[in-house]
Amino acid sequence: MATNFVQAGSQLTIPAPELVSSGGIVIAGSIAGVALGSAAAGEPVDVAVTGVFELPKVGAQTLALGEPVYWESTAGLVTETASGNTRLGTVAKTAGAGVATVAVRLVSI
């Protein structure tokens, strides 16, 4: 193994940018992921930056397999709207209108 290897990178331990709950979205600069535990602002929190997670979505939108999705932080929902939102990942399973959640494959930003 390379002597400069740090970690695999599928999860990172970072200071929580704000109060986070386990399973919640964490956005810290260009890092976007899912909190693997709860933490107060500034405390260390493990964040998954790869994987597929079931997340709340804008109910009226149909999100198709393979579609890029974004995090709308004010509403706390996954959306297809890029403008003003943070890229989160790609739809892993189509979710129709009226469905409250969507499976999202996280992507590195």
N, C-alpha and C positions, 0 to 999 in steps of 0.2 A: 504494500500500500504506500502511496505517496506520503512523504513525511510532512507535507503541508495540508493534508486532508483535515477538514474540520468536522463535517457532518454530512449526512445524506441530503438534507435540505427539504425533506417532505414536510417537516414541521420545524418551526423556529420558536425560540424563546425570546420574547421582546418585552419591553415595558408596555403595559396597556396604555393606549392613547387616551382612554376614558374608561369609565366603569364598564366592564364587559361581563356577560353571562356565558356560561358554557353553552356552546352551540350557536352563539351570536356571531355576527360578522364583525371582523376587525379590519379597519383600514388605517394603515400607518405609512404615510408617504406612498411609495409605489408597492407596498406589501398589502395584499388583500387575501384574507383567509377566514377560517372558522376557529373561534376560540375553543380550545379543548378543556378549558376550566374557567372558573370565574375569577376576576381580579379587579381591584380598585385601580383607579388611574395611577400610573407610574409603577405599579407592582408588576413583577414578571408574570407573563402568561404564555402558555404554549399555544401556538397557532398553526393549524394545518394549512399548508399552502398548495397541497395537491390532494386529489381524491374526489369522490362524488358525494354530495350532501343534499339532502332534501331541505329546501328553503322556502320561506313564504314568498309569494309572487303577487303581482297586480292581478286581481281576479278576473278582470275583463279581457286580459290579453291571452291569446293563444301563442304559446312558445313552442316552436318546432325543433325536433331533433337536429342538433348541430348548429343551431342559431346562437350567435354571441349574445350574452346577457350582461346586465349592469346592475350595480347596487344603488338604489335610490335611498340615501341615508335619512332623509326627512321622514318618509313613510316607513322605512325599514322593510323594503320589498325589492325583490328581483324584478327587473323590467327589461323590455326590449329597447327602451329609449336610451340612446348613448349620450345625448346632449346634457351636460351638467352632472352626469353620473360617473361612477367608477367602474371600469371593466372588471367583472368578477369571474366569468368563465363561459362555458358552452353548455347548452341544454343537452342532457344525457338521455332524456326520455320526454317525448312530447307531452305537454300539459295544456289542455284546452281551456277556453273561457269558462269561468265558473268554478274552476279548480283552484284551490287555495295554495298549493305548493308545487314546486318543480324540482326535479333532480338536476343539479348543476355540477359539472366537472370543473373544478377550480383550475385556473390557468395562471401562470406567472406573468406578471405585468412587465 
